[in-house]
């Protein structure tokens, strides 16, 4: 870029938008839709630049040389890595998440979902996020990783504590939540090591025996991988189920249609489209490695970048009607699980978990409806989806 942009020149003198404004708090999707059209690459008071348009988000996600994922001083395997280091660790992670390995868990996931749905009360309010989403997420993740059932209550409690910490935007609270989770993982690892040859034959033990670059994984690398798999997936699956259940409860025609669907791929595409319309995965961070121009804005090296997936998934430049349910038309543009080298490695696992839960929920009775006496409550940034979705099962 000529002339070169200096850090001083890019330092904010005013803000293009405020992520904590009343409009954003009241309705994140509507606020992001508005700012995407008014100021598609927008700077906030902290100096961070948010990309709202589909094309700009895709460009950044596909260009890790310019938009680096090394945004934290803490080890983040493999999400916070770039280049060859990312490739090596991502290859290791992907082995555990291959389609054939994930498919083996479908019967176990289905039994978990069936038992949980059958146990939900009829005729009184069920909170879809906590009573269904969080419990289901913990049980299927524990089944996949081989973690003991005794951890369920602690993990369910941690999901809400972590959300509260994230909502607070206070570093000390988010750090404490991470350290608490790492402590649980550390204890699991210590117990497995103490058991030696008697350790359970499961994904966690296998990961502990993996090697990278000809050496065993360090404990901090194991903890980081398990944190990404588990901490991310627990909150994500709970949030996704909240969004999907809300959609089914408010779109009765779609609910009835999906109840009759027998093709797994069709249901997968339908769930992906519901999540595109109301994407609970708000954003990911990047940092610029060089001066760059994007969306008509000149951004200096070393600047914080936020990829707003929720806004990008609703960009009318790539989807004719952002709120219309059109799985086939919109599948190619759907960014729910990201794109590029850092596309979510757990997409196949999450897709299976969500499909099985939705299938069992739809099969359990003739209808899912919102509780007329309790209003759903949306999450506030930087958390997406719903805080509560009160439903009635007929």
C-alpha positions as CSV (number, residue, x, y, z in Angstrom):
1,X,0.0,0.0,0.0
2,X,1.4,3.4,-0.9
3,X,2.0,5.4,1.1
4,X,2.5,3.0,4.0
5,X,-0.1,3.2,6.7
6,X,1.3,3.8,10.1
7,X,-0.2,2.7,13.4
8,X,-0.7,6.3,14.3
9,X,-2.6,7.0,11.2
10,X,-5.0,4.1,11.9
11,X,-5.5,4.9,15.5
12,X,-9.2,5.6,16.1
13,X,-10.2,9.2,16.6
14,X,-13.9,8.3,16.6
15,X,-15.9,5.2,16.3
16,X,-17.9,3.9,13.4
17,X,-20.0,1.7,15.6
18,X,-20.4,0.7,19.3
19,X,-20.7,-3.1,19.9
20,X,-22.3,-2.4,23.3
21,X,-24.9,0.2,22.0
22,X,-28.6,-0.2,23.1
23,X,-29.5,-1.1,19.5
24,X,-27.0,-4.0,19.4
25,X,-28.1,-5.2,22.9
26,X,-31.8,-5.0,21.9
27,X,-31.4,-7.0,18.6
28,X,-28.0,-8.1,17.4
29,X,-29.2,-9.4,14.0
30,X,-31.0,-6.2,13.1
31,X,-28.2,-4.0,14.3
32,X,-25.6,-6.0,12.3
33,X,-27.8,-5.9,9.2
34,X,-28.0,-2.1,9.5
35,X,-24.3,-1.5,10.1
36,X,-23.3,-3.9,7.3
37,X,-25.2,-1.7,4.8
38,X,-24.0,1.6,6.4
39,X,-20.4,0.8,7.2
40,X,-19.4,-2.7,6.1
41,X,-15.9,-2.4,7.6
42,X,-16.4,-0.6,10.9
43,X,-14.0,0.5,13.7
44,X,-15.1,0.6,17.3
45,X,-13.7,2.7,20.2
46,X,-11.1,0.0,21.1
47,X,-9.6,0.2,17.6
48,X,-10.8,-3.2,16.4
49,X,-12.2,-3.4,12.9
50,X,-15.3,-5.6,12.3
51,X,-16.0,-7.0,8.8
52,X,-19.7,-7.4,8.2
53,X,-20.1,-8.3,4.5
54,X,-19.9,-11.8,3.2
55,X,-17.2,-11.1,0.7
56,X,-14.9,-9.3,3.1
57,X,-15.3,-12.0,5.8
58,X,-14.6,-14.8,3.2
59,X,-11.5,-12.9,2.0
60,X,-10.0,-12.6,5.4
61,X,-10.8,-16.1,6.4
62,X,-9.2,-17.4,3.2
63,X,-6.0,-15.3,3.6
64,X,-4.3,-16.4,6.8
65,X,-1.0,-14.8,5.6
66,X,-2.6,-11.4,5.9
67,X,-5.2,-12.1,8.6
68,X,-3.4,-14.2,11.2
69,X,-5.2,-16.3,13.8
70,X,-2.4,-15.8,16.4
71,X,-4.5,-13.3,18.4
72,X,-3.7,-14.5,21.9
73,X,-0.7,-15.0,24.1
74,X,-2.2,-18.2,25.3
75,X,-1.7,-21.5,23.6
76,X,-4.6,-22.4,21.4
77,X,-4.2,-25.6,19.4
78,X,-4.9,-25.5,16.5
79,X,-7.2,-22.5,16.3
80,X,-4.6,-19.9,17.2
81,X,-1.9,-21.2,14.8
82,X,-0.9,-20.3,11.3
83,X,1.1,-21.8,8.4
84,X,2.9,-25.1,8.7
85,X,2.4,-25.3,12.5
86,X,-1.4,-25.1,12.0
87,X,-1.3,-27.7,9.2
88,X,0.6,-30.2,11.4
89,X,-1.6,-29.8,14.5
90,X,-4.8,-29.6,12.4
91,X,-3.9,-32.9,10.7
92,X,-3.6,-34.5,14.1
93,X,-6.9,-33.1,15.2
94,X,-8.7,-34.1,12.0
95,X,-7.7,-37.8,12.5
96,X,-10.0,-37.9,15.5
97,X,-12.8,-36.2,13.7
98,X,-12.9,-38.2,10.5
99,X,-16.4,-39.1,9.2
100,X,-16.0,-42.8,9.8
101,X,-14.9,-42.4,13.3
102,X,-17.7,-39.9,14.1
103,X,-20.3,-42.2,12.6
104,X,-19.6,-44.9,15.1
105,X,-21.1,-42.8,17.8
106,X,-24.5,-42.3,16.2
107,X,-26.2,-45.1,18.1
108,X,-24.9,-43.8,21.5
109,X,-25.8,-40.2,20.7
110,X,-29.3,-41.4,19.7
111,X,-29.8,-43.3,22.9
112,X,-28.7,-40.2,24.9
113,X,-31.1,-37.9,22.9
114,X,-34.0,-40.4,23.2
115,X,-33.6,-40.8,26.9
116,X,-33.3,-37.1,27.5
117,X,-36.3,-36.2,25.4
118,X,-38.5,-38.9,26.9
119,X,-37.6,-37.5,30.3
120,X,-38.7,-34.0,29.5
121,X,-42.0,-33.0,31.1
122,X,-45.1,-32.5,29.1
123,X,-47.6,-29.8,29.9
124,X,-45.1,-27.5,31.7
125,X,-42.3,-25.2,30.5
126,X,-39.1,-26.7,29.3
127,X,-36.1,-24.4,28.9
128,X,-34.6,-25.6,25.6
129,X,-31.2,-24.3,26.3
130,X,-30.6,-25.6,29.7
131,X,-32.8,-28.6,30.2
132,X,-32.3,-29.9,26.7
133,X,-29.3,-28.2,25.0
134,X,-26.8,-28.1,27.9
135,X,-27.5,-31.5,29.2
136,X,-27.5,-33.1,25.8
137,X,-24.2,-31.3,24.8
138,X,-22.5,-32.5,28.0
139,X,-23.7,-36.1,27.6
140,X,-22.8,-36.6,24.0
141,X,-19.4,-34.9,24.4
142,X,-18.6,-37.1,27.4
143,X,-19.7,-40.2,25.5
144,X,-17.4,-39.2,22.6
145,X,-14.4,-38.4,24.8
146,X,-15.0,-41.2,27.3
147,X,-15.4,-38.8,30.3
148,X,-17.2,-40.0,33.4
149,X,-20.9,-39.3,34.0
150,X,-20.0,-37.8,37.4
151,X,-18.7,-34.7,35.6
152,X,-22.1,-33.8,34.1
153,X,-23.3,-31.4,36.7
154,X,-19.9,-29.7,36.9
155,X,-19.8,-29.3,33.2
156,X,-23.4,-28.0,32.9
157,X,-22.7,-25.5,35.6
158,X,-19.5,-24.4,33.8
159,X,-21.4,-23.7,30.6
160,X,-23.5,-21.1,32.3
161,X,-20.6,-19.7,34.3
162,X,-18.6,-19.4,31.1
163,X,-21.4,-17.6,29.4
164,X,-21.8,-15.2,32.3
165,X,-18.0,-14.5,32.2
166,X,-18.2,-13.9,28.4
167,X,-21.1,-11.6,28.8
168,X,-19.2,-9.6,31.4
169,X,-16.3,-8.9,29.0
170,X,-14.1,-8.9,32.1
171,X,-10.7,-10.5,31.5
172,X,-10.4,-11.8,35.1
173,X,-13.7,-13.6,34.8
174,X,-13.0,-15.2,31.4
175,X,-9.5,-16.2,32.6
176,X,-11.0,-17.7,35.8
177,X,-13.5,-19.7,33.7
178,X,-10.8,-21.0,31.4
179,X,-8.6,-22.0,34.4
180,X,-11.4,-23.8,36.1
181,X,-12.1,-25.8,32.9
182,X,-8.4,-26.5,32.4
183,X,-8.3,-27.8,36.0
184,X,-11.0,-30.3,35.3
185,X,-9.1,-31.5,32.2
186,X,-5.8,-31.6,34.1
187,X,-7.4,-33.9,36.7
188,X,-8.7,-36.2,34.0
189,X,-5.2,-36.4,32.4
190,X,-3.5,-37.1,35.8
191,X,-6.0,-39.9,36.5
192,X,-5.4,-41.5,33.1
193,X,-1.6,-41.3,33.5
194,X,-1.9,-42.9,37.0
195,X,-4.0,-45.8,35.4
196,X,-1.3,-46.4,32.8
197,X,-2.2,-49.5,30.8
198,X,-5.6,-49.6,32.5
199,X,-6.7,-46.3,31.1
200,X,-9.9,-46.4,29.1
201,X,-9.6,-47.0,25.4
202,X,-11.2,-43.8,24.2
203,X,-10.5,-40.6,22.3
204,X,-9.0,-38.9,25.3
205,X,-6.5,-41.7,26.0
206,X,-5.7,-41.9,22.3
207,X,-5.0,-38.2,22.2
208,X,-2.7,-38.5,25.2
209,X,-0.7,-41.1,23.3
210,X,-0.5,-39.0,20.1
211,X,2.8,-37.6,18.8
212,X,3.7,-34.4,16.9
213,X,6.9,-33.9,15.0
214,X,8.2,-37.2,16.4
215,X,7.6,-36.3,20.1
216,X,4.7,-36.9,22.5
217,X,2.2,-34.1,22.9
218,X,2.9,-31.9,25.9
219,X,0.3,-31.8,28.6
220,X,-0.5,-28.1,27.8
221,X,-1.1,-29.1,24.1
222,X,-3.4,-31.9,25.2
223,X,-5.3,-29.6,27.5
224,X,-5.6,-26.9,24.8
225,X,-7.0,-29.4,22.2
226,X,-9.5,-30.8,24.7
227,X,-10.5,-27.3,25.7
228,X,-11.2,-26.4,22.1
229,X,-13.1,-29.6,21.5
230,X,-15.1,-29.5,24.7
231,X,-15.4,-25.9,26.0
232,X,-16.3,-24.7,22.5
233,X,-18.6,-27.6,21.6
234,X,-20.6,-27.6,24.9
235,X,-21.7,-24.0,24.6
236,X,-22.1,-24.2,20.8
237,X,-24.3,-27.3,20.8
238,X,-26.5,-25.8,23.5
239,X,-26.8,-22.5,21.7
240,X,-27.5,-24.2,18.3
241,X,-30.3,-26.3,19.8
242,X,-31.8,-23.2,21.4
243,X,-31.9,-21.5,17.9
244,X,-33.2,-24.6,16.1
245,X,-35.9,-25.3,18.7
246,X,-37.0,-21.7,18.6
247,X,-37.3,-21.8,14.8
248,X,-39.3,-25.0,14.9
249,X,-41.6,-23.7,17.6
250,X,-42.3,-20.5,15.6
251,X,-42.4,-22.0,12.1
252,X,-45.0,-24.7,12.4
253,X,-45.0,-25.5,8.7
254,X,-41.3,-26.2,8.7
255,X,-41.6,-28.2,11.9
256,X,-44.3,-30.4,10.3
257,X,-42.3,-30.8,7.1
258,X,-39.0,-31.8,8.9
259,X,-40.9,-34.3,11.1
260,X,-41.6,-36.2,7.9
261,X,-38.1,-36.0,6.5
262,X,-36.2,-39.3,6.4
263,X,-33.1,-38.2,4.4
264,X,-30.3,-37.4,6.9
265,X,-28.6,-35.0,4.4
266,X,-31.8,-33.0,3.9
267,X,-32.2,-32.6,7.7
268,X,-28.6,-31.6,8.0
269,X,-29.0,-28.9,5.3
270,X,-32.2,-27.7,7.0
271,X,-30.5,-27.3,10.4
272,X,-27.6,-25.5,8.7
273,X,-30.0,-23.1,7.0
274,X,-31.8,-22.4,10.3
275,X,-28.4,-21.6,11.8
276,X,-27.5,-19.3,8.9
277,X,-30.7,-17.3,9.4
278,X,-29.9,-16.9,13.1
279,X,-26.2,-17.7,13.5
280,X,-25.3,-18.1,17.2
281,X,-21.5,-18.1,16.3
282,X,-21.1,-14.4,16.3
283,X,-17.5,-13.9,15.4
284,X,-13.8,-14.9,15.3
285,X,-10.8,-12.7,15.7
286,X,-7.8,-12.1,13.4
287,X,-4.8,-9.7,13.4
288,X,-3.3,-8.1,10.3
289,X,0.3,-9.0,9.5
290,X,0.7,-6.2,7.0
291,X,-1.0,-3.0,5.8
292,X,-4.1,-3.9,3.9
293,X,-7.1,-2.4,2.3
294,X,-10.5,-4.1,2.6
295,X,-14.0,-2.9,2.0
296,X,-12.6,0.5,1.1
297,X,-10.9,1.0,4.4
298,X,-7.1,1.2,4.9
299,X,-6.0,-0.9,7.9
300,X,-2.5,-1.0,9.3
301,X,-0.3,-3.9,10.3
302,X,-1.0,-5.3,13.7
303,X,-4.7,-4.2,13.9
304,X,-7.4,-6.4,15.5
305,X,-10.0,-7.8,13.0
306,X,-13.3,-9.3,13.9
307,X,-15.1,-11.5,11.4
308,X,-18.8,-11.2,12.0
309,X,-20.2,-14.5,10.8
310,X,-23.8,-13.5,11.8
311,X,-23.9,-10.5,9.6
312,X,-22.0,-12.2,6.7
313,X,-24.6,-15.0,6.7
314,X,-27.4,-12.5,6.2
315,X,-25.8,-10.4,3.5
316,X,-28.4,-9.8,0.8
317,X,-25.5,-9.7,-1.8
318,X,-25.3,-13.5,-1.5
319,X,-28.7,-14.5,-0.1
320,X,-31.8,-12.9,-1.8
321,X,-33.8,-12.9,1.4
322,X,-31.8,-13.4,4.6
323,X,-34.8,-14.5,6.6
324,X,-36.2,-16.9,4.0
325,X,-35.7,-20.7,4.6
326,X,-34.0,-21.9,1.4
327,X,-31.5,-24.6,2.3
328,X,-30.6,-25.6,-1.3
329,X,-30.2,-22.1,-2.6
330,X,-28.0,-20.9,0.3
331,X,-25.9,-23.9,1.2
332,X,-22.9,-22.8,-0.9
333,X,-22.8,-19.4,0.8
334,X,-23.4,-20.7,4.4
335,X,-20.6,-19.7,6.8
336,X,-22.0,-21.2,10.0
337,X,-18.9,-23.4,10.4
338,X,-16.5,-20.9,8.9
339,X,-14.4,-21.2,5.7
340,X,-10.8,-21.5,4.8
341,X,-8.0,-23.3,6.6
342,X,-9.6,-22.6,10.0
343,X,-13.0,-24.0,9.1
344,X,-14.4,-25.7,12.1
345,X,-12.8,-29.2,12.5
346,X,-15.8,-30.4,14.5
347,X,-18.4,-29.7,11.9
348,X,-19.1,-33.3,11.2
349,X,-19.4,-34.1,14.9
350,X,-21.7,-31.1,15.6
351,X,-23.8,-31.9,12.5
352,X,-24.4,-35.4,13.8
353,X,-25.1,-34.3,17.3
354,X,-27.7,-31.7,16.2
355,X,-29.4,-33.9,13.7
356,X,-29.9,-36.8,16.2
357,X,-31.2,-34.4,18.8
358,X,-33.7,-32.8,16.4
359,X,-34.8,-36.1,15.0
360,X,-35.6,-37.5,18.5
361,X,-37.3,-34.3,19.6
362,X,-39.5,-34.2,16.5
363,X,-40.3,-37.9,16.9
364,X,-41.4,-37.5,20.5
365,X,-44.7,-35.9,19.9
366,X,-47.0,-34.0,17.6
367,X,-45.8,-30.5,18.3
368,X,-43.3,-28.1,19.8
369,X,-44.6,-24.7,20.8
370,X,-43.4,-21.6,22.6
371,X,-44.8,-21.2,26.1
372,X,-47.3,-18.4,25.8
373,X,-46.7,-17.3,29.4
374,X,-42.9,-17.0,29.0
375,X,-41.0,-15.0,26.4
376,X,-37.7,-16.1,24.9
377,X,-34.8,-14.0,25.9
378,X,-32.0,-13.3,23.4
379,X,-28.3,-13.3,24.3
380,X,-26.2,-10.1,24.2
381,X,-22.9,-9.7,22.5
382,X,-20.4,-11.2,22.5
383,X,-22.7,-14.3,23.0
384,X,-25.1,-15.3,20.3
385,X,-28.4,-17.1,20.1
386,X,-30.8,-17.2,23.1
387,X,-30.4,-17.1,26.8
388,X,-33.7,-18.9,27.3
389,X,-36.2,-20.5,25.0
390,X,-39.2,-21.7,27.0
391,X,-41.2,-24.3,25.2
392,X,-44.1,-26.7,25.7
393,X,-44.0,-30.2,24.3
394,X,-47.5,-31.5,23.4
